[in-house]
Amino acid sequence: MAGAIASRMSFSSLKRKQPKTFTVRIVTMDAEMEFSCEVKWKGKDLFDLVCRTLGLRETWFFGLQYTIKDTVAWLKMDKKVLDHDVPTEEPVTFHFLAKFYPENAEEELVQEITQHLFFLQVKKQILDEKIYCPPEASVLLASYAVQAKYGDYDPNVHKRGFLAQEELLPKRVINLYQMTPEMWEERITAWYAEHRGRARDEAEMEYLKIAQDLEMYGVNYFAIRNKKGTELLLGVDALGLHIYDPDNRLTPKISFPWNEIRNISYSDKEFTIKPLDKKIDVFKFNSSKLRVNKLILQLCIGNHDLFMRRRKADSLEVQQMKAQAREEKARKQMERQRLAREKQMREEAERTRDELERRLMQLKEEATMANEALMRSEETADLLAEKAQITEEEAKLLAQKAAEAEQEMQRIKATAIRTEEEKRLMEQKVLEAEMLALKMAEESERRAKEADQLKQDLQEARESERRAKQKLLEITSKSSYTVRASVNSSTTALSTDLPSFNLISESLSFDFKDTDMKRLSMEIEKEKVEYMEKSKHLQEQLNELKTEIEALKLKERETALDILHNENASRGNSKHNTIKKVS
C-alpha cells in the first residue's frame, strides 16, 4: 500500500515537472521569429499567432511547412502541434510559405504583405530553377526585382557594377550564353530604367503577373504510377490535376480541370479521379508513400475549394479587405503625387538656384574679362604714347640732319673748283648730297606721317579705354540688380506657392464617396486597358532580346527543359492553351 502511494506521488511530481510551453521558430521568406507556445495548442492557434504578427488577413493561401524523413508536410489546423511528427529538439522549426497559388495574382491578392510574400517565394523558386523561366523572361523579371529593391533608376547613383553582388538570374541562364556579368547587367539595367515611377508593390505585382504565365508556376509535382505500373508525374495546381511524363514537366499529357472532376477518392494507396463526363475513363494512380498520399489529398481539397470560391461572390470579409485596399491604394497614390509635386518644386527651385549661380558666375567672368581688357587698353595706350614720342624725336633728328646736309651742299657749291677733275668730283659730290638730301626729306616726311598716325592711334586707344570703363560700370550695376531681382522673385514664388500647397494638403480628406469609388474603378479599368496595349510591346521587347542573345547561346549547354520550352514556343503552345487542348 505504501509502495503504491509512493509510486503515485512520484508520477504526479513528474507530471507537474513537465514543461507547459515549448519554443517554436517560424521562418518566413525574409525574417525569422520565435514564439513560446503552450503544449495544448493546436496548429490553428500557432498559425493564427503568426498571421497576426505579420498583419496578414489572406490566410487561406498560406500554411506552416516542416520536413519529416525527406518528405514535405504541412501543419494541420485541427491537430495539436506536438502531435505531429515534428523534431523533438527545441526550437521546433516551421516555414511559413504559400501552400496554394492564385489563378490571377492581380485580382486575388489584396494585401501588400500577401503580394510581397508571394513575390519573394516565386522569385526564389525561379532562381532555384524549381520554376522553369526562359532567358528573355528572366531578364525582364530581374529588372522588376531591381525596381522593387532600389526604386527608380538614377544613373548618378546606380553606376556600372551596382548589381554585381545581386542574384537575379538562374544559373542555367547564365551558363547558357557566352556573356559576361557586365553584359547581363547592361541588359537588365536597360529595362530597369523603363520602370521609372513604379512603387515597390507595383513592381512586385508586375513580376507576379509575368511569372504566373510560366508553365511550372504554382504546380506541386509528385511521382506516381498508373494501373499499368508506368511511372508518371502528377501536378496539382490552382487550375486542376495534370499528368506529365517524368522527363517533361512543361507540357501535360492529360489535364483534369477542377470544374470537370466529379469526384476524387482515396483508398489505401490508390487515387481515383472520376471526370464529370461519364464518357471519359476513370483515371487511377497510386503513390508508394502514405505521407505523400495525404499531402496530395490536402492539396486537391484546398485547391478545389479555392477554385470554387473564386467563382462565387466575395465574402463580406473579402469585400471589406478589397475596399480598404482600394482606399489605401488611393491614399498612397495621392501621397505619391504630393511627394512628386514637392520633388518637382524642389528640383525647379534647385534649377533656378543653379541658373542664378551660373548667371552670377558668368557676370563675374564678364566683369573680369572687361577689367582685363581695360588694363590691356591702358597698357596699349601707354606703349603707343611712348612709341609716338620716340618717333617724333626721330623725325626731329632727321630734319636736323637734312638741314645740315643742305648747308653742306650750299657750302660745296660756293667753293671754287679750279680744275675739271675737281669740278667733276664736286658735281658728283653735289649729286650725291642732293640724293642724300632728297632721301632725308622723304624719310622725314614719312616719320612725320607715322607720328601723326601714332597720335591718332593713341586717341583711339584712350577712347577704347573710356568705353571699357563705361561697360565695366554697366556690367557691375547690372549683375548686382539681376541677382537681387532673381533671388527675390524665386524666394517670393516659392514662399507664395508652398503655403497654398500646405493648405491644400491639410484640406485633403480620405472620406471616399460613391462617385470617388466609381472614378477610381474607371481609372483601374483604364489601367487594365493600357496594360493590355503594353503587353504587345512587351512581347516585342522580349523577342528582340531573345534574338539579340541567341547568337551567344551555347547549344551544348541547353537543358531538357530549354529544348521542351523552345519546341512549345515554336508550336505556339502556352500554359493556358495547352490545358484547354487536353481538357
C-alpha positions as CSV (number, residue, x, y, z in Angstrom):
1,M,0.0,0.0,0.0
2,A,2.8,2.4,1.0
3,G,4.7,1.5,-2.2
4,A,1.6,2.2,-4.4
5,I,1.2,5.6,-2.7
6,A,4.9,6.4,-3.2
7,S,4.8,5.5,-6.9
8,R,1.6,7.5,-7.3
9,M,3.3,10.5,-5.7
10,S,6.4,10.2,-7.8
11,F,4.3,10.0,-11.0
12,S,2.3,13.1,-10.1
13,S,5.5,15.0,-9.3
14,L,6.9,14.1,-12.7
15,K,3.7,15.2,-14.3
16,R,4.0,18.6,-12.5
17,K,7.6,19.0,-13.7
18,Q,6.6,18.6,-17.4
19,P,7.0,22.0,-19.2
20,K,3.8,23.7,-20.1
21,T,5.3,25.6,-23.1
22,F,7.8,25.0,-25.8
23,T,9.7,27.2,-28.3
24,V,8.8,27.4,-32.0
25,R,10.9,29.2,-34.7
26,I,8.9,30.5,-37.7
27,V,11.0,31.1,-40.8
28,T,9.3,33.4,-43.4
29,M,10.8,34.4,-46.8
30,D,12.6,37.4,-45.3
31,A,12.6,37.0,-41.5
32,E,12.7,34.6,-38.6
33,M,10.6,34.7,-35.4
34,E,10.4,32.7,-32.2
35,F,7.3,32.1,-30.1
36,S,6.6,30.5,-26.8
37,C,3.7,28.0,-27.4
38,E,1.6,26.2,-24.9
39,V,1.7,22.4,-25.1
40,K,-2.1,22.2,-25.6
41,W,-2.0,24.5,-28.7
42,K,-3.4,23.2,-32.0
43,G,-2.0,24.1,-35.4
44,K,-4.6,26.8,-35.8
45,D,-3.5,28.6,-32.6
46,L,0.1,28.8,-33.8
47,F,-0.9,29.7,-37.4
48,D,-3.2,32.5,-36.2
49,L,-0.5,33.9,-34.0
50,V,2.0,34.1,-36.9
51,C,-0.6,35.7,-39.2
52,R,-1.5,38.3,-36.5
53,T,2.2,39.1,-36.0
54,L,2.7,39.6,-39.8
55,G,-0.6,41.5,-40.1
56,L,-1.8,39.0,-42.7
57,R,-5.5,38.6,-43.3
58,E,-5.4,36.5,-46.6
59,T,-4.6,33.4,-44.5
60,W,-6.2,30.9,-46.9
61,F,-3.1,30.9,-49.2
62,F,-0.6,30.0,-46.6
63,G,0.5,27.2,-44.2
64,L,3.2,26.1,-41.9
65,Q,5.6,23.6,-43.6
66,Y,8.0,21.2,-42.0
67,T,10.1,18.2,-43.2
68,I,10.0,14.7,-41.9
69,K,12.1,11.9,-43.4
70,D,12.8,13.9,-46.6
71,T,9.1,14.4,-47.1
72,V,7.4,17.8,-47.0
73,A,4.4,18.1,-44.7
74,W,2.0,20.9,-43.6
75,L,0.8,21.6,-40.1
76,K,-2.8,20.5,-39.6
77,M,-5.0,23.2,-38.1
78,D,-7.2,20.9,-36.0
79,K,-4.4,18.8,-34.6
80,K,-2.1,19.6,-31.7
81,V,1.3,20.9,-32.7
82,L,3.3,18.4,-30.7
83,D,1.1,15.5,-32.1
84,H,2.7,16.0,-35.5
85,D,5.9,14.1,-36.5
86,V,8.0,17.2,-35.8
87,P,11.5,17.1,-34.4
88,T,11.7,16.9,-30.6
89,E,14.6,19.3,-30.0
90,E,13.7,22.9,-29.5
91,P,13.1,25.3,-31.1
92,V,10.7,23.4,-33.4
93,T,11.2,25.0,-36.8
94,F,8.3,25.7,-39.3
95,H,8.5,27.5,-42.6
96,F,5.6,30.0,-43.3
97,L,5.0,29.6,-47.0
98,A,2.3,29.8,-49.7
99,K,0.6,26.5,-49.9
100,F,-1.9,27.5,-52.6
101,Y,-1.4,29.8,-55.5
102,P,-3.9,32.3,-57.1
103,E,-5.1,32.0,-60.7
104,N,-4.8,35.7,-61.2
105,A,-2.5,37.4,-58.7
106,E,-3.6,41.0,-59.6
107,E,-7.3,40.2,-58.9
108,E,-6.9,37.8,-55.9
109,L,-4.0,39.2,-53.8
110,V,-5.4,42.2,-51.9
111,Q,-2.9,43.0,-49.1
112,E,0.5,44.3,-49.8
113,I,2.1,41.9,-47.4
114,T,0.5,39.0,-49.3
115,Q,1.9,40.2,-52.6
116,H,5.3,40.7,-51.0
117,L,5.5,37.1,-49.6
118,F,4.3,35.6,-52.9
119,F,6.9,37.7,-54.8
120,L,9.8,36.5,-52.6
121,Q,8.7,32.9,-52.8
122,V,8.2,32.8,-56.6
123,K,11.4,34.7,-57.1
124,K,13.3,32.1,-55.1
125,Q,11.7,29.2,-56.9
126,I,12.7,30.8,-60.3
127,L,16.3,31.4,-59.1
128,D,16.5,27.8,-57.7
129,E,15.1,26.5,-61.0
130,K,12.1,24.9,-59.4
131,I,10.1,27.0,-61.9
132,Y,11.4,27.0,-65.5
133,C,11.8,30.5,-66.9
134,P,13.1,31.2,-70.4
135,P,16.2,33.5,-70.6
136,E,14.5,36.6,-72.1
137,A,11.7,36.5,-69.4
138,S,14.4,36.0,-66.7
139,V,16.0,39.3,-67.7
140,L,12.6,41.1,-67.6
141,L,11.7,39.6,-64.2
142,A,15.2,40.6,-62.9
143,S,14.5,44.2,-64.0
144,Y,11.3,44.3,-61.9
145,A,13.1,42.8,-58.9
146,V,15.7,45.5,-59.1
147,Q,12.9,48.2,-59.4
148,A,11.3,46.7,-56.3
149,K,14.5,46.8,-54.3
150,Y,16.2,50.0,-55.5
151,G,13.4,52.2,-56.6
152,D,13.7,54.5,-59.7
153,Y,16.8,54.3,-61.7
154,D,19.3,57.1,-61.2
155,P,22.5,57.0,-63.4
156,N,24.3,59.1,-60.8
157,V,23.6,56.5,-58.0
158,H,23.2,53.2,-59.9
159,K,26.6,53.1,-61.6
160,R,28.1,50.3,-63.5
161,G,28.6,47.3,-61.2
162,F,25.9,48.1,-58.7
163,L,24.2,44.7,-59.4
164,A,27.5,42.7,-59.1
165,Q,26.5,41.1,-55.8
166,E,22.8,40.5,-56.6
167,E,21.4,37.1,-57.6
168,L,19.0,38.0,-60.3
169,L,19.2,35.2,-63.0
170,P,19.1,31.4,-62.7
171,K,22.5,29.8,-63.1
172,R,21.1,27.8,-66.0
173,V,20.5,31.0,-68.0
174,I,24.0,32.4,-67.1
175,N,25.7,29.2,-68.2
176,L,23.7,29.0,-71.4
177,Y,25.3,32.1,-73.0
178,Q,28.8,33.4,-73.6
179,M,28.0,36.7,-71.8
180,T,29.9,38.4,-69.0
181,P,28.2,39.7,-65.9
182,E,28.6,43.2,-67.2
183,M,26.7,42.3,-70.4
184,W,23.8,40.8,-68.3
185,E,23.8,43.9,-66.1
186,E,23.6,46.2,-69.1
187,R,20.5,44.4,-70.4
188,I,18.8,44.3,-67.0
189,T,19.5,48.0,-66.4
190,A,18.1,48.9,-69.8
191,W,14.7,47.5,-68.8
192,Y,15.1,48.7,-65.2
193,A,15.3,52.3,-66.5
194,E,11.9,51.9,-68.2
195,H,10.1,51.1,-64.9
196,R,10.6,54.6,-63.5
197,G,7.7,55.7,-61.3
198,R,6.6,52.3,-60.1
199,A,6.4,51.8,-56.4
200,R,7.7,48.6,-54.8
201,D,4.3,46.9,-54.6
202,E,3.6,47.7,-58.3
203,A,6.9,46.3,-59.4
204,E,6.3,43.1,-57.4
205,M,2.8,42.7,-58.9
206,E,4.2,43.1,-62.4
207,Y,6.7,40.4,-61.5
208,L,3.9,38.0,-60.4
209,K,1.8,38.8,-63.4
210,I,4.6,37.6,-65.7
211,A,5.6,34.7,-63.5
212,Q,2.1,33.3,-63.3
213,D,2.1,32.5,-67.0
214,L,5.1,30.2,-66.7
215,E,4.3,26.5,-67.2
216,M,5.6,25.3,-63.8
217,Y,4.3,28.2,-61.7
218,G,2.2,27.0,-58.7
219,V,2.5,23.3,-59.7
220,N,3.3,20.7,-57.0
221,Y,4.8,17.6,-58.6
222,F,4.5,14.0,-57.2
223,A,5.9,10.7,-58.6
224,I,3.0,8.3,-59.3
225,R,2.3,5.0,-61.1
226,N,-0.8,4.2,-63.2
227,K,-2.6,0.9,-63.2
228,K,-0.1,-0.5,-65.7
229,G,2.8,0.5,-63.5
230,T,4.1,3.2,-65.8
231,E,6.0,5.9,-63.9
232,L,4.4,9.4,-64.3
233,L,4.2,12.7,-62.6
234,L,1.1,14.2,-61.0
235,G,0.9,18.0,-61.0
236,V,-1.6,19.8,-58.7
237,D,-2.2,23.5,-59.1
238,A,-5.0,26.1,-59.0
239,L,-6.5,25.0,-62.3
240,G,-6.7,21.3,-61.8
241,L,-4.8,18.0,-61.9
242,H,-2.2,17.3,-64.7
243,I,-0.4,14.1,-65.7
244,Y,3.2,14.5,-67.0
245,D,5.9,12.4,-68.4
246,P,8.8,12.3,-65.9
247,D,11.1,13.9,-68.4
248,N,8.6,16.7,-69.4
249,R,7.3,18.9,-66.6
250,L,6.2,21.6,-69.0
251,T,3.5,20.0,-71.1
252,P,1.0,17.7,-69.5
253,K,-0.1,14.5,-71.3
254,I,-3.6,15.0,-69.9
255,S,-5.3,17.5,-67.6
256,F,-8.4,17.4,-65.4
257,P,-9.7,20.9,-64.7
258,W,-11.4,21.2,-61.3
259,N,-14.8,22.0,-62.8
260,E,-14.6,18.8,-64.9
261,I,-13.9,16.5,-62.0
262,R,-16.9,14.8,-60.4
263,N,-15.0,13.1,-57.6
264,I,-11.6,12.2,-56.2
265,S,-11.5,9.2,-54.0
266,Y,-8.6,7.8,-52.0
267,S,-8.3,4.3,-50.7
268,D,-5.2,2.9,-49.2
269,K,-2.5,3.9,-51.7
270,E,-4.8,4.3,-54.7
271,F,-6.3,7.5,-56.0
272,T,-9.3,7.6,-58.4
273,I,-10.2,10.6,-60.5
274,K,-13.8,10.5,-61.8
275,P,-14.4,13.0,-64.6
276,L,-17.8,14.8,-64.8
277,D,-18.2,13.5,-68.3
278,K,-19.0,9.8,-67.8
279,K,-17.8,9.0,-71.3
280,I,-14.2,9.7,-70.2
281,D,-12.5,6.8,-68.5
282,V,-11.8,6.9,-64.8
283,F,-8.1,7.6,-64.1
284,K,-6.4,5.6,-61.3
285,F,-2.9,6.1,-59.9
286,N,-1.0,5.3,-56.7
287,S,1.9,6.5,-54.7
288,S,4.3,4.5,-52.6
289,K,4.4,6.8,-49.5
290,L,1.4,7.3,-47.2
291,R,2.6,10.8,-46.3
292,V,2.7,11.8,-49.9
293,N,-0.8,10.5,-50.5
294,K,-2.1,12.6,-47.6
295,L,-0.3,15.6,-48.9
296,I,-1.8,15.1,-52.4
297,L,-5.3,14.8,-50.9
298,Q,-4.7,18.0,-48.9
299,L,-3.6,20.0,-51.9
300,C,-6.5,18.6,-54.0
301,I,-9.1,19.6,-51.4
302,G,-7.6,23.1,-50.8
303,N,-7.1,24.0,-54.5
304,H,-10.6,22.7,-55.3
305,D,-12.2,24.8,-52.5
306,L,-10.3,27.9,-53.7
307,F,-11.3,27.2,-57.3
308,M,-15.0,27.1,-56.3
309,R,-14.6,30.1,-54.0
310,R,-13.2,32.3,-56.9
311,R,-16.4,31.6,-58.9
312,K,-18.7,32.8,-56.2
313,A,-19.4,36.3,-54.9
314,D,-16.8,37.6,-52.5
315,S,-17.5,37.2,-48.8
316,L,-18.1,40.2,-46.6
317,E,-14.6,40.0,-45.2
318,V,-13.0,39.9,-48.7
319,Q,-15.2,42.8,-49.8
320,Q,-14.1,44.8,-46.8
321,M,-10.5,44.0,-47.5
322,K,-10.8,45.0,-51.1
323,A,-12.5,48.3,-50.1
324,Q,-9.8,49.0,-47.6
325,A,-7.1,48.1,-50.2
326,R,-8.7,50.5,-52.7
327,E,-8.8,53.3,-50.2
328,E,-5.2,52.6,-49.2
329,K,-4.1,52.5,-52.8
330,A,-5.8,55.8,-53.5
331,R,-4.3,57.3,-50.3
332,K,-0.8,56.1,-51.4
333,Q,-1.4,57.4,-54.9
334,M,-2.3,60.8,-53.6
335,E,0.7,60.7,-51.2
336,R,3.0,59.8,-54.1
337,Q,1.5,62.6,-56.2
338,R,2.1,65.0,-53.3
339,L,5.7,63.9,-52.9
340,A,6.1,64.1,-56.7
341,R,4.9,67.7,-56.7
342,E,7.1,68.6,-53.8
343,K,10.1,66.9,-55.5
344,Q,9.3,68.7,-58.7
345,M,9.1,72.1,-56.9
346,R,12.3,71.3,-55.1
347,E,14.0,70.4,-58.3
348,E,12.7,73.6,-60.0
349,A,14.0,75.7,-57.1
350,E,17.3,73.9,-57.3
351,R,17.4,74.5,-61.1
352,T,16.6,78.2,-60.5
353,R,19.3,78.5,-57.9
354,D,21.8,76.8,-60.2
355,E,20.8,79.0,-63.0
356,L,21.2,82.1,-60.9
357,E,24.6,80.9,-59.7
358,R,25.6,80.1,-63.2
359,R,24.5,83.6,-64.4
360,L,26.3,85.2,-61.5
361,M,29.5,83.3,-62.4
362,Q,29.0,84.3,-66.0
363,L,28.6,88.0,-65.0
364,K,31.7,87.8,-62.8
365,E,33.7,86.3,-65.7
366,E,32.4,89.0,-68.0
367,A,33.4,91.7,-65.4
368,T,36.9,90.1,-65.0
369,M,37.3,89.9,-68.8
370,A,36.2,93.6,-69.1
371,N,38.6,94.6,-66.4
372,E,41.5,92.7,-68.1
373,A,40.6,94.3,-71.4
374,L,40.6,97.7,-69.7
375,M,44.1,97.0,-68.3
376,R,45.3,95.9,-71.7
377,S,43.9,99.0,-73.3
378,E,45.7,101.2,-70.7
379,E,49.0,99.4,-71.4
380,T,48.5,99.7,-75.1
381,A,47.8,103.4,-74.8
382,D,51.0,103.9,-72.8
383,L,53.0,101.9,-75.3
384,L,51.6,103.9,-78.2
385,A,52.3,107.2,-76.4
386,E,55.9,106.2,-75.8
387,K,56.3,105.0,-79.4
388,A,54.8,108.2,-80.7
389,Q,57.2,110.3,-78.6
390,I,60.2,108.2,-79.9
391,T,59.0,108.6,-83.5
392,E,58.6,112.4,-83.0
393,E,62.2,112.7,-81.7
394,E,63.5,110.6,-84.6
395,A,61.7,112.9,-87.0
396,K,63.2,115.9,-85.4
397,L,66.7,114.3,-85.6
398,L,66.2,113.5,-89.3
399,A,65.0,117.1,-90.0
400,Q,68.2,118.4,-88.3
401,K,70.4,116.1,-90.4
402,A,68.6,117.2,-93.6
403,A,69.3,120.8,-92.7
404,E,72.9,120.1,-92.1
405,A,73.1,118.3,-95.5
406,E,71.5,121.3,-97.1
407,Q,74.1,123.6,-95.5
408,E,76.9,121.3,-96.7
409,M,75.5,121.3,-100.2
410,Q,75.4,125.1,-100.2
411,R,79.0,125.3,-98.8
412,I,80.2,122.9,-101.6
413,K,78.6,124.9,-104.3
414,A,80.2,128.1,-103.0
415,T,83.7,126.6,-103.2
416,A,85.5,127.4,-106.4
417,I,86.7,124.4,-108.4
418,R,89.7,125.2,-110.4
419,T,90.3,122.0,-112.3
420,E,87.9,120.0,-114.4
421,E,88.6,116.9,-112.3
422,E,87.8,118.8,-109.1
423,K,84.7,120.1,-110.8
424,R,83.6,116.6,-111.9
425,L,84.3,115.3,-108.4
426,M,82.4,118.3,-107.0
427,E,79.5,117.7,-109.3
428,Q,79.5,114.0,-108.3
429,K,79.5,115.0,-104.6
430,V,76.9,117.6,-105.2
431,L,74.7,115.0,-106.9
432,E,75.3,112.6,-104.0
433,A,74.5,115.3,-101.5
434,E,71.3,116.1,-103.4
435,M,70.3,112.5,-103.4
436,L,71.0,112.2,-99.7
437,A,69.1,115.4,-99.0
438,L,66.1,114.0,-101.0
439,K,66.2,110.7,-99.1
440,M,66.4,112.6,-95.9
441,A,63.4,114.8,-96.8
442,E,61.4,111.7,-97.8
443,E,62.3,109.9,-94.6
444,S,61.5,113.0,-92.6
445,E,58.1,113.2,-94.2
446,R,57.4,109.5,-93.6
447,R,58.4,109.8,-90.0
448,A,56.1,112.8,-89.6
449,K,53.2,110.8,-91.1
450,E,54.0,107.9,-88.8
451,A,54.0,110.3,-85.8
452,D,50.6,111.7,-86.8
453,Q,49.2,108.1,-87.2
454,L,50.6,107.2,-83.7
455,K,48.9,110.2,-82.3
456,Q,45.6,109.1,-83.9
457,D,46.1,105.5,-82.5
458,L,46.7,107.0,-79.1
459,Q,43.5,108.9,-79.3
460,E,41.6,105.8,-80.3
461,A,43.2,103.8,-77.5
462,R,42.1,106.4,-75.0
463,E,38.6,106.3,-76.4
464,S,38.5,102.5,-76.1
465,E,39.7,102.8,-72.5
466,R,36.9,105.2,-71.8
467,R,34.3,102.8,-73.4
468,A,35.7,99.8,-71.5
469,K,35.4,101.7,-68.2
470,Q,31.8,102.6,-69.0
471,K,31.0,98.9,-69.9
472,L,32.6,97.7,-66.7
473,L,30.4,100.1,-64.7
474,E,27.3,98.9,-66.6
475,I,28.1,95.2,-66.1
476,T,28.7,95.7,-62.4
477,S,25.5,97.5,-61.8
478,K,23.5,95.0,-64.0
479,S,24.9,91.9,-62.2
480,S,24.0,93.1,-58.8
481,Y,20.5,94.2,-59.9
482,T,19.8,90.9,-61.8
483,V,21.0,88.6,-58.9
484,R,19.0,90.6,-56.3
485,A,15.9,90.6,-58.5
486,S,16.1,86.9,-59.5
487,V,16.7,85.7,-55.9
488,N,13.9,87.9,-54.6
489,S,11.5,86.7,-57.3
490,S,12.4,83.0,-56.7
491,T,12.1,83.4,-53.0
492,T,8.8,85.1,-53.4
493,A,7.4,82.4,-55.8
494,L,8.4,79.6,-53.5
495,S,7.1,81.3,-50.4
496,T,3.8,82.0,-52.0
497,D,3.4,78.5,-53.6
498,L,4.4,76.4,-50.6
499,P,1.8,77.8,-48.1
500,S,-1.0,77.4,-50.5
501,F,0.2,73.8,-51.1
502,N,0.2,73.1,-47.4
503,L,-3.4,74.4,-47.2
504,I,-4.4,72.1,-50.0
505,S,-2.7,69.1,-48.3
506,E,-4.3,70.0,-44.9
507,S,-7.8,70.1,-46.6
508,L,-7.4,66.6,-48.1
509,S,-10.0,64.1,-46.8
510,F,-10.0,60.3,-47.2
511,D,-13.8,60.1,-46.9
512,F,-14.3,58.4,-50.2
513,K,-17.8,58.7,-51.7
514,D,-19.5,56.6,-54.3
515,T,-18.5,59.0,-57.0
516,D,-14.9,58.7,-55.9
517,M,-15.1,54.9,-56.0
518,K,-16.7,54.9,-59.4
519,R,-14.0,57.3,-60.7
520,L,-11.3,55.0,-59.1
521,S,-12.9,52.0,-60.7
522,M,-12.9,53.7,-64.1
523,E,-9.2,54.5,-63.6
524,I,-8.5,50.9,-62.7
525,E,-10.3,49.7,-65.9
526,K,-8.4,52.3,-67.9
527,E,-5.1,51.0,-66.4
528,K,-6.1,47.4,-67.4
529,V,-6.8,48.5,-71.0
530,E,-3.4,50.3,-71.1
531,Y,-1.8,47.2,-69.7
532,M,-3.2,45.1,-72.5
533,E,-2.0,47.6,-75.0
534,K,1.5,47.4,-73.5
535,S,1.6,43.6,-73.5
536,K,2.2,43.5,-77.2
537,H,5.1,46.0,-76.9
538,L,6.4,43.9,-74.0
539,Q,6.3,40.7,-76.1
540,E,8.1,42.5,-78.9
541,Q,10.8,43.6,-76.5
542,L,11.2,40.0,-75.2
543,N,11.5,38.8,-78.8
544,E,14.1,41.4,-79.6
545,L,16.2,40.4,-76.5
546,K,15.9,36.7,-77.4
547,T,17.1,37.4,-81.0
548,E,19.9,39.6,-79.7
549,I,21.4,37.0,-77.3
550,E,20.6,34.0,-79.5
551,A,24.0,34.3,-81.2
552,L,25.8,34.0,-77.9
553,K,23.9,30.8,-76.9
554,L,25.9,27.6,-76.3
555,K,23.7,24.9,-77.8
556,E,25.6,22.1,-76.0
557,R,24.6,23.5,-72.6
558,E,20.8,23.5,-73.3
559,T,18.9,21.5,-70.7
560,A,15.9,19.2,-71.4
561,L,13.5,21.9,-70.2
562,D,15.1,24.5,-72.5
563,I,14.6,22.2,-75.5
564,L,11.0,21.5,-74.5
565,H,10.2,25.2,-74.0
566,N,11.6,26.0,-77.4
567,E,9.5,23.3,-79.0
568,N,6.4,24.6,-77.3
569,A,7.2,28.1,-78.3
570,S,7.7,27.1,-82.0
571,R,4.3,25.3,-81.9
572,G,2.6,28.2,-80.2
573,N,1.8,26.3,-77.0
574,S,1.5,28.1,-73.7
575,K,0.4,27.1,-70.2
576,H,-3.3,28.1,-70.7
577,N,-4.0,26.9,-74.3
578,T,-2.3,23.6,-73.5
579,I,-4.7,22.9,-70.7
580,K,-7.6,23.9,-73.0
581,K,-6.5,21.5,-75.6
582,V,-6.0,18.5,-73.4
583,S,-9.2,19.2,-71.5
